Amino acid sequence: MHNEDLFFQAFVYLAAAVLSVPIAKRLGLGSVLGYLVAGVVIGPFVLGFVGQEGEDVMHFAEFGVVMMRWHGPLIVFNSNRASNPQGKGAN
C-alpha cells in the first residue's frame, strides 16, 4: 500500500511539473517560478494532493537537492568546454 501512495505522489509531482512549466513560460515567467507555483498548488494547503506525510515529501526534496548539486557543476564544466574546445589555457 505504501508503494502505491509513493507512486501516486511521484506521478502528481511529475504531472505538476509538466503542466506548470509551459504555462509559466507562456506567461513570460521562469521555469523555476512555475515549479514553485505548482508546489504550492499541489501542496497540503491548497489542493492537498501531497504533503500530508512530511517524511515522504522530504525524500523527494533531498533527491532534488542532490540533483541540483550535480547539475550546477556540469553546466559550468560544459560551458567551459564549449568556449575552449581545444583545452588551451588563457595564456
C-alpha positions as CSV (number, residue, x, y, z in Angstrom):
1,M,0.0,0.0,0.0
2,H,2.8,2.4,0.8
3,N,4.4,1.9,-2.7
4,E,1.1,2.8,-4.4
5,D,0.9,6.0,-2.4
6,L,4.6,6.8,-3.3
7,F,3.9,6.2,-7.0
8,F,0.8,8.4,-6.8
9,Q,2.9,11.2,-5.3
10,A,5.6,10.8,-7.9
11,F,3.0,11.0,-10.6
12,V,1.5,14.1,-9.1
13,Y,4.9,15.8,-8.9
14,L,5.8,14.9,-12.5
15,A,2.4,15.9,-13.8
16,A,2.5,19.3,-12.0
17,A,6.0,20.0,-13.4
18,V,5.0,19.1,-16.9
19,L,1.9,21.3,-16.8
20,S,3.3,24.2,-14.8
21,V,6.5,25.0,-16.7
22,P,4.9,25.6,-20.2
23,I,2.2,27.7,-18.5
24,A,4.9,29.8,-16.7
25,K,6.9,30.2,-19.9
26,R,3.8,31.3,-21.8
27,L,3.2,34.0,-19.1
28,G,6.7,35.2,-19.5
29,L,7.9,33.7,-16.2
30,G,10.8,31.4,-15.5
31,S,10.5,27.7,-15.2
32,V,11.7,27.7,-11.5
33,L,8.8,30.0,-10.7
34,G,6.5,27.6,-12.5
35,Y,7.8,24.7,-10.3
36,L,7.3,26.8,-7.1
37,V,3.7,27.7,-8.1
38,A,3.0,24.0,-8.9
39,G,4.4,23.0,-5.5
40,V,2.1,25.5,-3.7
41,V,-0.9,24.3,-5.7
42,I,-0.4,20.6,-5.1
43,G,0.8,21.0,-1.5
44,P,-1.2,20.4,1.7
45,F,-2.5,24.0,2.0
46,V,-4.3,24.3,-1.4
47,L,-5.3,21.1,-3.1
48,G,-3.7,18.6,-0.7
49,F,-2.6,16.0,-3.2
50,V,0.8,15.7,-1.5
51,G,2.4,16.7,1.7
52,Q,0.3,15.2,4.4
53,E,3.1,13.0,5.5
54,G,6.2,15.2,5.8
55,E,8.7,12.3,5.7
56,D,7.7,11.2,2.1
57,V,8.0,14.8,0.9
58,M,11.4,15.1,2.5
59,H,12.7,12.2,0.4
60,F,11.7,14.0,-2.8
61,A,13.2,17.2,-1.5
62,E,16.5,15.6,-0.7
63,F,16.6,14.0,-4.1
64,G,16.0,17.4,-5.7
65,V,18.8,19.0,-3.7
66,V,21.2,16.2,-4.8
67,M,20.3,16.6,-8.4
68,M,20.7,20.4,-8.3
69,R,24.2,19.9,-6.7
70,W,25.2,17.7,-9.6
71,H,23.6,19.8,-12.3
72,G,25.3,23.1,-11.5
73,P,28.9,22.0,-11.9
74,L,28.0,20.1,-15.0
75,I,26.7,23.2,-16.6
76,V,29.8,25.2,-15.7
77,F,32.1,22.4,-17.0
78,N,30.2,22.1,-20.3
79,S,30.2,25.9,-20.8
80,N,33.9,26.0,-20.2
81,R,34.5,23.2,-22.8
82,A,32.2,24.9,-25.3
83,S,34.1,28.2,-25.1
84,N,37.5,26.5,-25.2
85,P,37.2,23.3,-27.3
86,Q,41.0,22.6,-27.6
87,G,41.6,22.8,-23.9
88,K,44.2,25.6,-24.3
89,G,44.7,27.9,-21.4
90,A,44.1,31.6,-21.4
91,N,47.8,32.3,-22.0
